[in-house]
């Protein structure tokens, strides 16, 4: 995970608001039971072995309570994709969320330049997110986000490096609350890891929709 840390603090959606503090961690005694139950479910989720995941300090200004995870998709010694998932909770509810919980994510991976040039790539990547949630039968609302692709070309002392392209998905959605007012955060986390694996070019973990488009294997992110 060391390679993933520090590369996720560059964006919109509040993903760069995490500082040295642990946000709601310092107020655990006041955290509502629904939030604690949602966090416990995240900690108990069973994930595919290629996804290395750990808790990180959450953003402090997006909601009264927050919990954050960071993940890297690893194949041997190669890092194929990384991302961050933040669970937000506002017991009073949030008009934009239309609920009391919100999931916010940043996912990114490097692509071969010819793959990044595909004009349908942003639409396909967004469909991976919604498809991952639907495949697990999850209900959610108010989805929003962006899919960004960028290319880098190197010159001068860096001219030996090949051109590099990156895809980045930023998104948020409201997980629908179930009995007891707690969403199935473990299933949402598993869906998010499915998205990570798909962006990384890994095959599905189990039987899935044959219509889902999968990118071929690609090199891992380069060090800056």
N, C-alpha and C positions, 0 to 999 in steps of 0.2 A: 504493500500500500504506500510505501514511502514515495514511490514515483508518482502516485496519483495526487498526493497531498500538495497543496500550493498551486495546483493548476486549475482549481475550480473556483477561484476567488476573483473572477474577472467579469461578472456579468450582471444582467438585469434580473428582475424578479426577486431581488433581495438575496440572491445566492452569495453575494459578496459581503453580507452584513455580519458574518460570523467573526468574532474577535477572540481575545484570549479567554473571556468568560464562558461559562457553560449555560448561559440563558436560564431556562427553567430548572436546570439541575440544582441550582442554589436554592430553589423554592420548592423542592420536592415535597416538603411537609405540607404545603398548601395546595399541591396539585390535586385536581378532582380525580375521583376514582375512575371515571371514564377515560381520562387521559392516561392514567397509570396502566389501565387494562390494555389500551391500544399499544402502549410502549412494550408491555410484557409480551403481547402477541408478536410484535416485530422481533423481539429477542429470541422467540421460540421458533421462528420460521425455519423450515428446512430448505436449503438452497443447493443448486448444482455445484459440484466441487470446483469448477473453473472460476467461480466468482468468489474473490477474496473480499471480505466486508468487515468494517469496523465502525464503531461509534466515533463521532467527531463533535466538537463544539457546535451547537446550532446557532442560527441567527437570533438576535436578541430583540429586534424591533418589529417583527412581522406579526406576532401574536403573543398573548400572555404566556403560552406554554409551547415549547418546541423541542423536537428530538431529531437528530440528524445522523445519517449513515453515509459512509463513503465506500465505494466499491471499485475493484479493478478486475477485469476479465483477463485471466492468465492462461496461456497455453505453453507449457514447459517454462522456459525463461522469457518468453515473449509476452509483452503486455499489449492486448488487442483493443481495449476500450476502457474508459473509466467514467465515473459518474458520482453524483450525490443525490440523495433522496432526503427530503425534510418533511416531517410530520408537524403540522401546525394545529393548535387547538385554541379556540376562543369560546369559553363556556356561554358567553352572552350571544353567540352567533355572529355571523358576518354577512352583511347584505350581498356583497359580491360573490361570496362562496355559496350562499343559500344553504348554509349548514354550519356546524360548529367545528368541523375538521377540514383540513385542506392538505393535499400532498403536492409538493413542489419538487421538480427534478431538473437536473442538468446531466446530459449524457453526451459523450463525444468519442470519436474514433478517427484514426487516419485512414485515408482511402488512396488507392491508386488514382492518379490524376484523370485517367480516362473514365473511371467510374464516377468521379465527382462531376464530370461534364454531362452526365445524363440529365436531361431536362426534367425527367419524371422523378428524380431522386428525392426531392423534398416531400412530394406527395406520398411516395412509398414509405419514407421514414415516419411520417405522421401516422400512416396506416398501421405501422408496426406497433406504435404505442396503443392506439385504440383497439387493435386486434389482440394484443397481449391481454388487455383487460377483459375483452369480450370472450376470449378463449376460456378463461377461468370462470366465466359466468358472473363477473362482478358488475354491480350497478354503480354508476357514478354520474355526476352532473357538472355543468359549467366548465367543460374542458377548454383550455386556451394554451397557446404556445407559439413557438417559432422553430423553424428548421433552417439552419444557416450552414452554408458551405464556403470554405475559404481555401485559397491556394497560395503557396509560398514558393518563390524562385530565389535561388541563392547566387550571389555574385562575389567577385573579388576573392578574398581569402576563404570564402565559404562555397566557391563555385563547384567544388568537387561533390557537394551534396546533391542528390537528385531532387527534383521538384517534389513537393509534398502537398497533399490536399487533406482537409479535415471536414468532417460533418459534425454538427452540433445540434442537439435537440434540447430545447428549454420548454418545459410544460408544467401545467398545474391542473388539478382536477379535485372535485369534492367526492370523497368516498361516502357512499350512502350508509347511514347508521343502521345497525341491526338491533336485535333485542338488547335492552340495557343501554341503548344510545351509543354503542361502540361499533365502529366499522371493522370489517375483517381486514385489519392492517397486514396480517401475515400473508394473506392471499394477494393483496396489493403489492407487497414487497416481492413476492414470487413472480408476479407479472412484470414488475419493473426489471427483475433480473433476467426474465425472458427477453425483454427489450434489449438489455445490455448485451446479452449473448447474440441476439440477432444482428445488432449493429456491428458486433465484433466478427461476424461471419461464421459463428459456430452453428452446427446442425441443431435442430430442435431436440430437446431432452426426451421427448416422447412423441406419440402420434399427434399430428396436428393437421391444420387445414392445408391441403395440397396446393391451394391457390396462393399461399403466402410466398412472397418473393424474398429470396435470401441473397445477400451479396456474397461473392466468393471471398476466400480467405485473403486478408491483407496484412501488411506489415504493421507492427505496433508503433505507438507514438515515439517520435525521436526526442531525445533529450535536448533541451534548449541550448 
